[in-house]
């Protein structure tokens, strides 16, 4: 039920959500090169607990994307030592159930730093296709949570790419300032 609620909240905010019911399919989705901006992982799952999935992603079982993607724990266990265990396993953040809408959106916003690094990497590699996909995804996602300036910057960057204009080196800085 929690998965349905969180998925619904994120979709309502304009995010595209993929669901992996267990740890192994989650790792496989990352390994296939699916563009995943953030992972929300329940601590306790049937096949593989969230800490183990996180350790495997961080160890490279899903490639570089799994090593870098922001991972947020979702758990009913809210003790300080549990939070520390999640962070030690490689998670970036920790949300306790019941999940509050504002906390979920804050965790998504916190993942912005990772998105900026992905944009910078795509620019450095002159990977226009990846840069266009990132900008398009971020444009919609940020508009869905009210970050209209960020959305507009992403739209403008995407339009320049479609026109054949090279990406501007200051784009990540502009995006950071507009969020």
C-alpha positions in Angstrom: 0.0 0.0 0.0 2.9 2.4 0.8 4.3 1.8 -2.7 1.0 2.8 -4.3 0.7 5.9 -2.2 4.3 7.1 -2.9 4.0 6.3 -6.6 0.7 8.2 -6.7 2.1 11.2 -5.0 5.2 11.3 -7.3 3.1 10.9 -10.4 0.7 13.6 -9.3 3.8 15.9 -8.9 4.7 15.2 -12.6 7.4 12.6 -12.1 7.7 9.4 -14.2 7.9 6.4 -11.8 9.2 2.9 -12.4 8.4 0.2 -9.9 10.5 -2.8 -9.1 8.7 -5.1 -6.7 12.0 -6.7 -5.4 15.7 -6.0 -5.2 16.9 -8.1 -8.1 14.6 -6.4 -10.7 15.7 -3.0 -9.3 19.4 -3.9 -9.8 18.6 -5.3 -13.3 16.7 -2.1 -14.3 19.7 0.0 -13.4 22.1 -2.4 -15.2 20.1 -2.1 -18.4 20.9 1.6 -18.5 17.5 2.9 -17.8 17.7 6.6 -17.0 16.9 6.7 -13.3 17.3 9.9 -11.4 16.5 8.6 -7.9 15.8 5.3 -6.1 13.3 5.1 -3.2 14.0 1.8 -1.4 12.1 0.2 1.4 14.4 -1.3 4.0 12.5 -4.5 4.4 11.6 -6.4 1.2 10.9 -10.1 0.5 13.8 -11.1 -1.6 16.6 -8.7 -0.6 16.6 -6.0 2.1 17.1 -2.4 1.0 20.5 -2.2 2.6 21.8 -5.1 0.5 20.3 -3.6 -2.7 22.1 -0.4 -1.9 25.4 -2.1 -1.2 25.2 -4.0 -4.5 24.4 -0.8 -6.4 27.2 1.1 -4.8 29.6 -1.9 -5.4 28.9 -1.5 -9.2 26.6 -4.5 -9.9 24.5 -2.2 -12.0 27.3 -0.2 -13.5 28.3 3.4 -12.9 24.7 4.6 -12.7 24.0 2.5 -9.6 27.1 3.8 -7.9 26.0 7.4 -8.4 22.2 7.5 -8.3 20.7 9.1 -5.1 19.1 6.4 -3.0 16.5 7.3 -0.3 15.4 4.8 2.4 11.7 4.4 3.1 11.1 2.7 6.4 8.9 2.4 9.4 12.0 2.0 11.5 13.0 5.4 12.7 15.8 5.0 15.3 19.0 7.0 14.9 21.1 3.8 14.6 18.8 2.7 11.7 19.3 5.9 9.9 23.1 5.6 10.4 23.0 2.0 9.0 21.2 3.3 5.9 23.7 6.0 5.3 26.6 3.6 6.0 25.3 1.3 3.3 25.4 4.1 0.8 22.0 5.6 0.9 21.8 9.4 0.6 18.7 10.1 2.7 16.2 8.5 5.0 12.4 9.0 5.2 10.4 7.3 7.9 6.8 6.1 7.4 4.2 7.5 7.2 5.8 9.5 4.4 4.8 13.2 4.5 4.3 14.9 1.1 6.6 17.8 2.0 9.4 15.4 3.1 9.1 13.4 -0.1 9.3 16.5 -2.3 12.3 17.7 -0.3 14.1 14.4 -0.9 13.4 14.8 -4.6 14.7 18.3 -4.6 17.8 17.2 -2.7 18.6 14.9 -5.6 19.0 18.0 -7.7 22.7 18.0 -7.0 23.1 14.6 -8.7 21.1 15.9 -11.7 23.5 18.8 -12.0 26.5 16.5 -12.0 24.9 14.4 -14.7 24.3 17.5 -16.9 27.9 18.6 -16.4 29.2 15.1 -17.3 27.0 15.0 -20.4 28.3 18.5 -21.4 31.9 17.5 -20.9 31.5 14.3 -23.0 29.6 16.3 -25.6 26.8 13.7 -25.4 24.0 15.8 -26.9 21.5 12.9 -26.8 22.0 12.3 -23.1 22.0 16.0 -22.3 18.7 16.4 -24.2 17.1 13.5 -22.3 18.2 14.9 -19.0 16.9 18.3 -19.7 13.6 17.0 -21.0 13.2 14.8 -17.9 14.1 17.5 -15.5 11.9 20.1 -17.2 8.8 18.0 -16.6 9.8 16.8 -13.1 10.7 20.3 -11.8 7.5 21.9 -13.2 5.5 19.2 -11.4 6.9 20.3 -8.0 6.6 24.0 -8.7 10.2 24.7 -9.7 9.1 26.7 -12.7 12.4 28.7 -13.1 14.3 25.4 -13.3 11.8 23.9 -15.7 12.1 27.0 -17.9 16.0 26.8 -17.9 15.8 23.1 -18.9 13.3 23.9 -21.7 15.6 26.7 -23.0 18.6 24.4 -22.9 16.7 21.7 -24.7 15.5 24.2 -27.4 19.1 25.3 -28.0 20.2 21.7 -28.4 17.3 21.1 -30.9 18.5 24.2 -32.9 22.0 22.8 -33.0 23.4 25.4 -30.6 26.0 23.9 -28.3 25.2 23.6 -24.7 26.4 26.4 -22.5 29.0 25.6 -19.9 27.1 27.9 -17.4 23.9 25.9 -17.7 24.4 23.9 -14.5 25.2 27.1 -12.6 22.0 28.7 -14.0 20.0 25.7 -13.0 21.4 25.7 -9.5 20.6 29.4 -9.1 17.1 29.0 -10.4 16.1 26.1 -8.1 
